[in-house]
Amino acid sequence: MDRAAFAAIAQATHGLSPATMTQSFADWAMHLAVSPGKQAQLAAKAGRKMVRLADYLTHMGDPQDGRPAIEPLPQDHRFDDPAWKHWPYNLFSQSFLLNQQWWHAATTGVMGVTKHHEAVVSFAMRQMLDTLAPTNFVATNPVLQQKIIDTKGRCLIEGGKLWLEDVKHLLRGDGSAENSAFRPGQEVAITPGKVVYRNALMELIQYAPTTDQVRPEPVLIVPAWIMKYYILDLAPDHSLIRWLVGQGYTVFAISWHNPDSADRDRDMDDYRRMGVIAAMDAIAATTGARGIHALGYCLGGTLLSIAAAAMARDGDDRLASLTLLAAQTEFSEPGELGLFIDEAQLNLLDSMMWSRGYLDSAQMGGAFQMLRSNDLVWSRILKTYLMGERDQPSDLMAWNADGTRMPYAMHSQYLRQLFLNDDLAEGRYLVDGRPISLSAIKQPMFVVGTETDHVAPWRSVHKIHWLTDAPIRFVLTSGGHNAGIVSEPGHPHRHYRMMDRPAGAPAIGPDEWLARAEAHDGSWWIAWGEWLGAHSGAPVPPPPMGNAIMDAPGNYVLEH
């Protein structure tokens, strides 16, 4: 009965815990109410902002003094159009930005408020302000007004058609209109290969060689189970898998089954045994290779780290190297996703998953969108449904709309043991009833963080330096969690920083690393390819292809 009650609450609140919100605002409000110094500071700040706004309005007609009262944050492009510099829209935009800055000061730095509650309150107020931004309303958005005039209102009609189109896709269950332009096996995920192994949780794809000789160590790719694997096999020009095959490697990739209610009891150990370990067993049987280069992306990297630590503990030396892409192994500072991680929130998520047997992809996608509602929600609504313009579809957009589910047992275990309790980093994570330690990993590691990652912040990814004495080459690349990884050679405006930490050498903090790491232009793929080559044997004839079950991309990637 309790589970059902909490599941109903979760359904009504889209998974946000009313208890967490109430506790957070109560903690903030009570401490602010008894903080006369903070109150005086906020009152003075409000007065200064009013003076700045008045001074700006007084001088805004002076071409010699056209400086705004406040500049938007670097990532905020809502007011880039010159129309926002004209009266009265400059008043709307400048007032909004000053108000936004004041509320940030009001919700942070209040003595006595817990760090988590402060983050929740600040996040909630940011969501509210983004909802009320002048860009979202016809009466206060000069760019939208001009669009309506120029099109004689037709943009609103076109926007309504796009809205109906998206509703139809949603009702059909195929996500969004973007999906239809890039289909796995037709426009994306088309690198030639065969499914050579399948169990109830994954299909293993072996890719056909494109070079006369290959390195003797095959590469196993372990994607996150919250994403379709073809993030690394998008359109041919953007495919890491196609590029890697062309560098002379035998490549295998796991394609996860999209779970449903029948898979509710699949846990983390199922994904380790039936995923990583089963794939390595199949690769060894197919190729006879004595060493395997393993790559893990996002949660796939976390799972690969767990598997590698357990293998090291048990004397299994089949791993030749580990590559971790935007993957966390220490979760004390998980970034903005930590907003959704506390006992009350997890209780609600557990109950919601318990009632269905899985967490729906829309629920996870909604959480990610809320973290960047300015870019991913309101700007999209404005452009698509009011201006009648849809962004040109891309392979990355289509992949992002092609979500997956997560089984109840696995996701509950992952959130509690890793995110909430940080068991892996603190030595409490058990495999086969015995604890594992990342310190047991001795293989060379290539670890990639991305500069603007809000899912796995690079400073959190960097903490692998503190958990193992293995040699680490750490790379910080431009871009975010996905676009920073899909960074093919020749991609414009790409850069990265890189530095090696020898085996057993002292670890340094992320800020010192940032100051010391050497900067490079271009794609980090090239640096990774050189690193892999340095840790591989001399080229040999390609191994045989495994017994083909079907052509790539297989069946599991097509499950919705």
Backbone torsions as a table, in degrees:
resi	resn	phi	psi	omega
1	MET	NA	-40.6	179.0
2	ASP	-64.5	-43.5	179.2
3	ARG	-59.1	-45.0	-179.1
4	ALA	-63.7	-39.4	179.6
5	ALA	-64.8	-46.0	179.8
6	PHE	-67.6	-34.1	177.2
7	ALA	-64.1	-38.3	177.8
8	ALA	-64.9	-40.5	177.3
9	ILE	-62.4	-45.3	-179.8
10	ALA	-60.3	-39.4	179.0
11	GLN	-63.7	-39.7	-177.6
12	ALA	-73.6	-29.1	-175.6
13	THR	-105.6	10.2	-178.4
14	HIS	57.7	34.3	174.0
15	GLY	89.0	-3.0	177.8
16	LEU	-86.7	135.5	-176.4
17	SER	-82.2	117.9	174.3
18	PRO	-60.0	-33.0	179.7
19	ALA	-64.5	-44.6	178.8
20	THR	-62.2	-44.1	179.8
21	MET	-63.6	-43.6	-179.3
22	THR	-64.4	-46.8	179.3
23	GLN	-61.2	-41.0	-177.2
24	SER	-66.0	-48.3	-179.0
25	PHE	-68.9	-34.2	177.4
26	ALA	-66.0	-43.4	178.4
27	ASP	-59.6	-47.0	-179.6
28	TRP	-65.8	-48.3	-174.8
29	ALA	-65.9	-41.2	-178.4
30	MET	-67.8	-40.6	179.4
31	HIS	-71.3	-35.6	176.6
32	LEU	-66.9	-35.9	-178.4
33	ALA	-64.4	-25.7	-178.6
34	VAL	-110.7	24.9	179.5
35	SER	-120.0	81.4	-177.1
36	PRO	-61.2	-32.2	179.1
37	GLY	-65.5	-44.9	178.9
38	LYS	-65.3	-40.1	178.4
39	GLN	-61.2	-44.2	179.4
40	ALA	-64.1	-39.3	178.5
41	GLN	-62.7	-43.4	-179.9
42	LEU	-67.5	-38.3	177.8
43	ALA	-64.0	-43.0	178.2
44	ALA	-64.8	-38.9	179.5
45	LYS	-64.6	-40.4	178.2
46	ALA	-62.9	-41.4	178.4
47	GLY	-62.6	-42.7	179.9
48	ARG	-64.5	-37.8	-179.6
49	LYS	-68.5	-36.7	176.8
50	MET	-64.6	-40.0	178.3
51	VAL	-65.5	-41.8	178.8
52	ARG	-62.1	-42.4	-179.9
53	LEU	-66.0	-42.9	179.6
54	ALA	-63.7	-41.3	179.2
55	ASP	-64.5	-39.7	178.4
56	TYR	-63.5	-44.5	-178.8
57	LEU	-65.8	-31.3	179.7
58	THR	-69.3	-37.1	-173.4
59	HIS	-105.3	4.8	-172.5
60	MET	-66.5	-18.2	177.5
61	GLY	-87.1	-4.0	-178.2
62	ASP	-87.8	113.7	-178.2
63	PRO	-65.3	-19.1	179.0
64	GLN	-81.5	-14.8	-176.8
65	ASP	-136.9	66.1	-177.4
66	GLY	-95.3	17.4	-178.3
67	ARG	-68.5	136.4	178.3
68	PRO	-73.7	163.6	176.1
69	ALA	-69.2	-29.9	-179.3
70	ILE	-154.7	142.3	176.0
71	GLU	-97.0	142.6	174.5
72	PRO	-63.7	160.8	173.5
73	LEU	-63.1	153.9	-175.7
74	PRO	-54.7	-33.2	-177.2
75	GLN	-87.6	-1.5	-177.3
76	ASP	-98.2	109.6	-176.4
77	HIS	-112.5	18.1	-177.3
78	ARG	-64.6	-29.9	-173.5
79	PHE	-113.3	29.4	-179.1
80	ASP	-70.8	-31.8	-175.8
81	ASP	-62.8	136.5	-179.5
82	PRO	-57.9	-20.7	-179.7
83	ALA	-60.7	-25.4	-179.7
84	TRP	-74.0	-5.5	179.6
85	LYS	-91.6	-3.6	-177.5
86	HIS	-100.9	150.8	177.6
87	TRP	-68.1	140.8	-0.8
88	PRO	-94.2	8.7	-172.5
89	TYR	-70.7	-26.8	174.4
90	ASN	-65.8	-34.3	175.5
91	LEU	-64.2	-43.0	180.0
92	PHE	-62.0	-49.0	-174.9
93	SER	-69.4	-44.5	-178.8
94	GLN	-67.2	-39.3	177.1
95	SER	-62.6	-42.4	-179.8
96	PHE	-62.8	-46.3	-177.4
97	LEU	-66.1	-39.4	177.2
98	LEU	-65.9	-40.8	178.1
99	ASN	-64.2	-41.9	178.1
100	GLN	-60.8	-43.5	178.7
101	GLN	-64.9	-39.6	179.4
102	TRP	-64.5	-42.8	-179.6
103	TRP	-66.2	-32.4	174.6
104	HIS	-62.5	-42.9	177.7
105	ALA	-65.0	-35.6	-177.3
106	ALA	-70.9	-31.4	-175.6
107	THR	-96.5	-0.2	178.4
108	THR	-126.2	155.3	175.4
109	GLY	75.2	18.0	175.9
110	VAL	-86.8	120.2	-175.7
111	MET	-60.4	136.4	175.5
112	GLY	93.7	-15.7	-179.9
113	VAL	-80.0	132.6	-179.4
114	THR	-64.4	153.3	-178.6
115	LYS	-59.0	-41.7	-178.6
116	HIS	-66.5	-45.5	180.0
117	HIS	-63.9	-38.4	177.6
118	GLU	-60.8	-44.3	-179.7
119	ALA	-63.4	-40.2	-179.7
120	VAL	-65.6	-45.0	-179.4
121	VAL	-64.7	-45.8	179.3
122	SER	-60.9	-41.2	178.5
123	PHE	-63.8	-45.2	-178.5
124	ALA	-63.1	-41.8	179.5
125	MET	-68.1	-34.8	177.2
126	ARG	-64.8	-39.3	177.0
127	GLN	-63.2	-41.8	-179.2
128	MET	-64.8	-43.7	-179.5
129	LEU	-66.6	-40.0	177.8
130	ASP	-61.5	-34.5	177.6
131	THR	-65.0	-36.4	-175.2
132	LEU	-94.0	6.9	-177.7
133	ALA	-59.3	142.1	-179.0
134	PRO	-61.3	-18.9	177.1
135	THR	-66.9	-19.1	-172.5
136	ASN	-88.5	-1.8	-173.1
137	PHE	-127.8	140.5	-178.5
138	VAL	-60.0	-40.6	-174.2
139	ALA	-68.1	-20.5	-175.0
140	THR	-120.0	6.7	-178.5
141	ASN	-114.9	103.5	-177.0
142	PRO	-67.6	-30.0	179.6
143	VAL	-66.7	-43.8	178.1
144	LEU	-66.9	-40.7	178.3
145	GLN	-59.5	-44.7	179.7
146	GLN	-64.9	-36.6	178.0
147	LYS	-63.2	-41.8	179.4
148	ILE	-64.2	-41.3	179.1
149	ILE	-65.4	-46.8	-176.5
150	ASP	-63.4	-35.2	-177.3
151	THR	-98.3	2.9	-177.5
152	LYS	55.7	37.6	176.6
153	GLY	84.7	-3.6	-176.8
154	ARG	-66.3	-27.3	179.3
155	CYS	-60.3	-33.8	178.9
156	LEU	-69.8	-36.4	176.7
157	ILE	-66.4	-44.2	178.1
158	GLU	-63.1	-39.3	177.3
159	GLY	-62.5	-39.0	176.8
160	GLY	-63.9	-37.7	177.1
161	LYS	-64.6	-41.1	179.0
162	LEU	-65.5	-36.8	177.7
163	TRP	-63.5	-46.1	178.5
164	LEU	-62.0	-38.0	178.1
165	GLU	-61.5	-44.8	179.3
166	ASP	-66.6	-37.4	178.0
167	VAL	-62.5	-42.3	179.0
168	LYS	-62.2	-43.0	177.4
169	HIS	-62.3	-40.6	-179.2
170	LEU	-64.6	-43.5	-179.5
171	LEU	-67.1	-31.0	177.3
172	ARG	-77.4	-14.4	177.0
173	GLY	84.4	15.3	178.5
174	ASP	-105.0	21.5	167.1
175	GLY	87.0	-81.3	-175.6
176	SER	-157.0	173.3	-177.9
177	ALA	-64.9	-26.0	-177.7
178	GLU	-62.0	-30.3	-174.7
179	ASN	-60.4	-35.9	-171.7
180	SER	-69.6	-18.5	-176.7
181	ALA	-84.6	-24.1	-177.7
182	PHE	-133.7	100.6	-175.0
183	ARG	-106.6	132.7	178.6
184	PRO	-56.8	131.5	-179.4
185	GLY	89.6	-8.5	179.9
186	GLN	-123.2	-56.9	176.2
187	GLU	-105.7	-27.7	177.0
188	VAL	-128.3	165.5	-178.0
189	ALA	55.6	49.3	-176.4
190	ILE	-116.5	9.0	173.7
191	THR	-61.9	126.7	-174.4
192	PRO	-60.3	134.7	178.9
193	GLY	-174.9	179.7	-178.8
194	LYS	-132.6	144.8	167.3
195	VAL	-77.3	117.0	-174.2
196	VAL	-111.0	-4.3	177.8
197	TYR	-157.5	144.2	178.2
198	ARG	-148.1	136.4	166.9
199	ASN	-133.0	-168.6	-173.8
200	ALA	-69.9	-11.8	-174.3
201	LEU	-116.0	-23.7	-177.4
202	MET	-155.7	157.0	167.0
203	GLU	-110.6	140.1	177.7
204	LEU	-105.9	121.5	-179.2
205	ILE	-102.6	129.0	172.1
206	GLN	-106.6	129.6	-176.9
207	TYR	-94.8	140.8	-177.2
208	ALA	-67.9	137.9	179.5
209	PRO	-67.4	149.6	177.0
210	THR	-121.0	3.0	178.4
211	THR	-122.8	157.0	-178.2
212	ASP	-66.9	-31.4	178.0
213	GLN	-131.5	154.9	-179.2
214	VAL	-134.9	161.0	173.6
215	ARG	-67.5	147.3	-176.0
216	PRO	-69.6	-19.8	-179.6
217	GLU	-95.3	113.8	176.5
218	PRO	-70.2	163.2	178.4
219	VAL	-110.3	126.4	175.0
220	LEU	-105.4	125.1	179.1
221	ILE	-103.2	123.4	180.0
222	VAL	-112.7	97.6	178.6
223	PRO	-79.5	168.0	173.5
224	ALA	-70.6	148.3	179.3
225	TRP	-80.8	-4.1	175.2
226	ILE	-90.9	6.5	-179.6
227	MET	-142.4	153.0	172.9
228	LYS	-72.8	141.3	-172.5
229	TYR	-61.6	-21.6	-170.6
230	TYR	-76.1	8.4	164.9
231	ILE	-55.6	-27.9	177.9
232	LEU	-99.9	7.5	175.1
233	ASP	-143.1	58.5	178.1
234	LEU	-74.9	-154.5	175.2
235	ALA	-53.2	149.0	-170.4
236	PRO	-48.7	-38.8	-178.2
237	ASP	-70.1	-16.1	-177.1
238	HIS	-113.9	10.3	-171.7
239	SER	-90.1	116.7	174.6
240	LEU	-66.5	-37.1	-179.6
241	ILE	-64.4	-46.3	178.7
242	ARG	-62.1	-41.2	179.2
243	TRP	-63.2	-41.9	-177.0
244	LEU	-67.8	-40.4	175.7
245	VAL	-60.3	-38.9	179.3
246	GLY	-70.1	-14.9	176.7
247	GLN	-87.6	0.9	176.5
248	GLY	92.2	40.7	177.2
249	TYR	-124.0	145.6	169.8
250	THR	-84.6	119.5	-171.2
251	VAL	-114.6	134.0	172.5
252	PHE	-122.7	144.0	178.0
253	ALA	-135.9	139.7	174.4
254	ILE	-85.5	132.4	171.5
255	SER	-115.4	112.5	-172.4
256	TRP	-77.2	144.3	169.1
257	HIS	-65.4	138.9	176.6
258	ASN	-85.8	104.2	-168.6
259	PRO	-69.2	157.3	173.9
260	ASP	-130.6	-165.0	-174.5
261	SER	-60.0	-30.3	-179.2
262	ALA	-67.3	-18.3	-178.2
263	ASP	-99.1	16.8	-172.1
264	ARG	-56.7	-29.7	-175.4
265	ASP	-95.1	5.7	174.7
266	ARG	-67.5	127.1	-177.6
267	ASP	-116.9	-175.9	-177.8
268	MET	-58.0	-37.4	-177.7
269	ASP	-70.3	-30.1	173.8
270	ASP	-62.4	-42.7	179.9
271	TYR	-67.2	-32.7	177.4
272	ARG	-70.1	-50.7	-175.1
273	ARG	-71.4	-49.5	-174.7
274	MET	-84.6	-8.6	178.3
275	GLY	-105.5	-83.2	-173.7
276	VAL	-63.0	-51.8	-174.8
277	ILE	-68.6	-42.6	178.5
278	ALA	-62.5	-38.5	178.3
279	ALA	-64.7	-43.3	179.8
280	MET	-64.9	-38.4	176.9
281	ASP	-62.1	-43.5	-179.5
282	ALA	-67.1	-37.9	179.0
283	ILE	-65.0	-43.8	179.4
284	ALA	-62.3	-41.0	-179.5
285	ALA	-67.8	-33.7	-177.5
286	THR	-78.4	-45.2	-170.6
287	THR	-103.8	-21.7	-174.5
288	GLY	72.5	11.6	-177.0
289	ALA	-66.5	141.1	178.6
290	ARG	-91.0	-16.9	178.3
291	GLY	-137.4	147.0	-177.6
292	ILE	-130.9	129.6	169.9
293	HIS	-82.9	121.4	-178.3
294	ALA	-111.2	134.2	178.6
295	LEU	-120.1	130.6	177.0
296	GLY	-124.2	133.3	-177.2
297	TYR	-112.4	128.6	176.0
298	CYS	56.8	-127.7	-179.8
299	LEU	-63.7	-24.0	174.0
300	GLY	-63.6	-33.3	175.5
301	GLY	-69.4	-37.9	175.5
302	THR	-62.5	-46.3	178.5
303	LEU	-62.2	-41.9	178.8
304	LEU	-63.1	-38.7	178.0
305	SER	-62.9	-41.5	177.3
306	ILE	-62.3	-46.2	179.6
307	ALA	-63.0	-41.1	-179.2
308	ALA	-65.3	-40.0	178.7
309	ALA	-65.7	-40.4	178.1
310	ALA	-66.9	-40.4	177.6
311	MET	-62.9	-42.5	179.1
312	ALA	-63.7	-41.1	177.8
313	ARG	-60.7	-37.4	-174.2
314	ASP	-95.7	6.6	175.8
315	GLY	79.7	18.3	177.7
316	ASP	-88.7	112.5	-172.5
317	ASP	-108.9	30.6	-176.2
318	ARG	-74.7	-16.6	-178.8
319	LEU	-81.4	125.5	176.5
320	ALA	-88.8	-32.3	178.7
321	SER	-161.9	164.6	175.8
322	LEU	-126.3	134.0	171.9
323	THR	-120.4	124.9	-179.0
324	LEU	-117.4	121.6	-178.8
325	LEU	-109.4	115.0	177.8
326	ALA	48.3	47.2	-174.6
327	ALA	-119.1	129.5	178.4
328	GLN	-93.9	143.1	173.0
329	THR	-123.4	-9.9	177.1
330	GLU	-131.4	128.7	-166.5
331	PHE	-119.0	21.0	179.5
332	SER	-71.2	-23.4	177.2
333	GLU	-131.1	74.2	-172.3
334	PRO	-81.4	5.9	-178.7
335	GLY	84.5	-159.1	-173.0
336	GLU	-68.0	-18.7	174.7
337	LEU	-62.9	-23.2	176.5
338	GLY	-60.7	-18.7	175.7
339	LEU	-57.8	-31.5	-175.6
340	PHE	-98.4	13.5	-175.7
341	ILE	-120.6	100.4	165.2
342	ASP	-156.6	176.0	-173.8
343	GLU	-59.9	-44.2	-178.0
344	ALA	-65.4	-42.7	-179.3
345	GLN	-65.4	-43.8	-179.1
346	LEU	-68.5	-32.9	175.6
347	ASN	-61.0	-41.4	179.2
348	LEU	-66.6	-45.3	178.8
349	LEU	-63.3	-42.1	178.0
350	ASP	-57.3	-44.6	-178.1
351	SER	-66.6	-39.8	178.3
352	MET	-64.1	-45.0	178.6
353	MET	-68.1	-35.8	-179.8
354	TRP	-60.3	-40.2	-177.3
355	SER	-70.6	-30.5	-178.5
356	ARG	-99.7	-30.3	-173.0
357	GLY	94.5	-3.2	-179.6
358	TYR	-159.9	166.4	170.5
359	LEU	-101.2	124.0	-177.6
360	ASP	-71.2	148.1	-178.7
361	SER	-63.0	-31.4	180.0
362	ALA	-63.8	-33.9	179.4
363	GLN	-67.4	-45.4	178.0
364	MET	-67.3	-42.7	178.4
365	GLY	-61.4	-37.5	177.9
366	GLY	-63.6	-38.1	178.2
367	ALA	-63.8	-43.2	178.4
368	PHE	-64.5	-39.2	180.0
369	GLN	-66.3	-37.1	179.2
370	MET	-63.5	-31.7	178.8
371	LEU	-64.2	-26.4	179.5
372	ARG	-133.4	51.1	-174.6
373	SER	-61.3	-31.1	179.0
374	ASN	-57.0	-47.6	-177.0
375	ASP	-86.5	-38.9	-168.8
376	LEU	-96.2	-14.4	-178.3
377	VAL	-117.0	-69.8	-170.3
378	TRP	-69.4	-42.2	178.6
379	SER	-63.6	-36.2	179.4
380	ARG	-69.3	-42.9	178.3
381	ILE	-60.9	-45.8	-179.6
382	LEU	-58.7	-50.6	-174.8
383	LYS	-70.5	-41.1	-173.1
384	THR	-81.4	-51.2	-169.0
385	TYR	-95.4	-16.0	177.9
386	LEU	-108.2	-39.6	178.0
387	MET	-90.9	-10.1	176.5
388	GLY	70.0	28.2	-178.9
389	GLU	-121.0	124.6	175.5
390	ARG	-103.5	136.0	177.1
391	ASP	-57.8	144.5	176.9
392	GLN	-60.5	124.7	-178.1
393	PRO	-59.0	146.4	175.7
394	SER	-134.4	162.6	179.6
395	ASP	-62.2	-37.2	-179.1
396	LEU	-69.0	-38.3	176.3
397	MET	-63.7	-42.8	-179.4
398	ALA	-64.4	-42.9	177.5
399	TRP	-60.9	-42.7	-177.3
400	ASN	-62.4	-29.8	179.3
401	ALA	-83.9	-7.8	-176.0
402	ASP	-96.7	74.5	-170.8
403	GLY	-79.8	169.6	177.0
404	THR	-130.3	164.3	176.9
405	ARG	-97.4	170.0	177.7
406	MET	-133.3	130.7	-177.9
407	PRO	-66.0	148.8	-175.9
408	TYR	-53.7	-54.2	-174.1
409	ALA	-63.1	-45.4	-177.2
410	MET	-64.0	-48.3	-174.1
411	HIS	-69.5	-36.6	177.1
412	SER	-63.9	-44.3	178.8
413	GLN	-63.8	-43.2	-179.0
414	TYR	-62.0	-48.8	-177.6
415	LEU	-65.1	-40.4	-176.8
416	ARG	-76.8	-49.5	-173.6
417	GLN	-74.8	-34.3	-176.4
418	LEU	-98.3	-61.5	-176.4
419	PHE	-66.0	-49.7	-173.2
420	LEU	-79.9	-46.7	-173.8
421	ASN	-100.5	-13.4	179.4
422	ASP	55.9	41.4	-174.7
423	ASP	-64.2	-34.9	-176.4
424	LEU	-64.5	-47.3	-178.1
425	ALA	-71.6	-27.2	-174.3
426	GLU	-100.1	10.9	170.8
427	GLY	80.1	18.2	-179.7
428	ARG	-106.9	-1.6	-177.4
429	TYR	-78.0	128.8	-175.7
430	LEU	-105.4	137.6	169.6
431	VAL	-126.6	123.0	-175.3
432	ASP	55.9	37.0	174.8
433	GLY	80.0	3.2	-179.4
434	ARG	-127.3	144.0	-177.4
435	PRO	-70.0	151.0	174.1
436	ILE	-116.3	159.9	179.0
437	SER	-137.3	131.1	177.0
438	LEU	-64.6	-18.4	178.4
439	SER	-64.9	-17.1	179.3
440	ALA	-75.5	-16.8	-178.5
441	ILE	-74.1	124.3	-179.4
442	LYS	-117.8	-9.0	-178.4
443	GLN	-67.2	149.9	175.8
444	PRO	-60.7	143.2	-175.3
445	MET	-125.2	138.4	172.9
446	PHE	-116.5	114.2	-171.6
447	VAL	-120.7	130.0	-176.9
448	VAL	-118.5	128.4	168.5
449	GLY	-116.1	159.1	179.9
450	THR	-119.6	144.1	-168.0
451	GLU	-60.5	-41.3	-173.8
452	THR	-112.5	32.0	-177.2
453	ASP	-74.1	120.7	176.1
454	HIS	-101.5	-3.0	177.4
455	VAL	-95.2	-48.5	176.8
456	ALA	-128.8	81.9	-176.1
457	PRO	-54.1	139.5	-170.6
458	TRP	-63.0	-30.8	178.2
459	ARG	-66.8	-30.6	174.3
460	SER	-72.4	-42.9	176.4
461	VAL	-59.9	-37.2	-178.1
462	HIS	-61.9	-21.2	-175.7
463	LYS	-65.9	-8.9	173.7
464	ILE	-57.0	-27.0	178.0
465	HIS	-58.8	-30.2	-175.9
466	TRP	-87.9	-8.4	-171.1
467	LEU	-106.3	-12.6	-179.6
468	THR	-148.5	152.1	175.9
469	ASP	-93.9	5.6	-178.6
470	ALA	-63.6	153.0	174.7
471	PRO	-64.5	132.8	-175.8
472	ILE	-128.4	129.1	164.9
473	ARG	-103.9	114.0	-177.9
474	PHE	-104.0	133.2	-178.6
475	VAL	-123.2	132.5	172.4
476	LEU	-114.3	114.7	-174.3
477	THR	-111.3	155.7	177.3
478	SER	-67.6	155.1	178.7
479	GLY	104.1	-176.7	-178.5
480	GLY	-106.0	-161.9	-171.9
481	HIS	-59.0	-36.3	179.9
482	ASN	-104.3	-51.6	-176.3
483	ALA	-64.6	-28.3	177.7
484	GLY	-70.5	-28.0	179.2
485	ILE	-83.5	-42.1	176.7
486	VAL	-80.1	83.7	-170.1
487	SER	-136.3	64.7	-173.5
488	GLU	-64.6	152.5	175.4
489	PRO	-55.1	135.7	-177.6
490	GLY	93.7	-9.3	177.1
491	HIS	-65.6	127.4	-175.4
492	PRO	-68.9	150.9	171.6
493	HIS	64.9	26.0	177.6
494	ARG	-95.3	145.8	175.4
495	HIS	-154.7	165.4	178.8
496	TYR	-157.2	160.5	172.3
497	ARG	-115.7	149.9	-174.0
498	MET	-150.1	140.3	174.9
499	MET	-155.2	144.4	178.8
500	ASP	-94.5	143.5	168.4
501	ARG	-116.7	108.3	-178.8
502	PRO	-61.0	160.9	178.9
503	ALA	-58.0	130.1	176.0
504	GLY	78.6	-4.5	-179.1
505	ALA	-74.6	154.4	179.8
506	PRO	-62.7	146.7	175.3
507	ALA	-83.5	149.4	174.5
508	ILE	-118.9	157.0	-178.9
509	GLY	-70.4	163.6	-175.9
510	PRO	-64.3	-35.5	-179.4
511	ASP	-68.6	-40.8	176.5
512	GLU	-66.7	-39.7	177.1
513	TRP	-58.4	-45.3	-178.1
514	LEU	-61.1	-36.9	-179.3
515	ALA	-73.0	-28.5	-173.4
516	ARG	-98.8	-24.0	-173.9
517	ALA	-67.4	141.9	-178.2
518	GLU	-79.2	135.1	-179.2
519	ALA	-87.6	143.5	179.3
520	HIS	-137.6	147.6	170.9
521	ASP	-93.0	151.5	175.1
522	GLY	101.9	-162.0	-172.6
523	SER	-91.7	137.7	175.9
524	TRP	-70.8	-16.1	178.7
525	TRP	-56.1	-39.8	-178.4
526	ILE	-61.8	-45.7	179.6
527	ALA	-63.2	-38.5	178.7
528	TRP	-66.2	-42.5	178.5
529	GLY	-59.6	-41.6	177.7
530	GLU	-65.0	-40.2	179.3
531	TRP	-65.1	-44.7	178.0
532	LEU	-59.6	-42.6	-180.0
533	GLY	-61.3	-37.3	-179.8
534	ALA	-69.0	-20.1	-179.1
535	HIS	-110.1	20.5	-179.8
536	SER	-121.8	161.7	177.1
537	GLY	-81.0	175.9	178.8
538	ALA	-64.7	146.2	-178.6
539	PRO	-57.5	146.0	179.4
540	VAL	-137.0	168.6	175.4
541	PRO	-59.3	147.2	-178.3
542	PRO	-60.4	145.5	176.0
543	PRO	-72.5	166.5	178.5
544	PRO	-68.8	154.2	171.5
545	MET	-74.4	145.9	178.2
546	GLY	-69.9	173.5	178.5
547	ASN	-66.0	115.8	-172.9
548	ALA	-75.5	125.6	172.1
549	ILE	-85.6	-41.2	177.1
550	MET	-168.5	170.9	178.0
551	ASP	-71.6	152.7	170.8
552	ALA	-66.1	146.4	15.2
553	PRO	-92.9	7.1	178.0
554	GLY	86.4	-170.3	-176.9
555	ASN	-94.6	-36.7	-170.7
556	TYR	-63.4	-34.0	-178.3
557	VAL	-67.9	-18.6	-178.8
558	LEU	-90.8	-4.1	-178.6
559	GLU	-72.6	134.1	178.5
560	HIS	-119.0	NA	NA
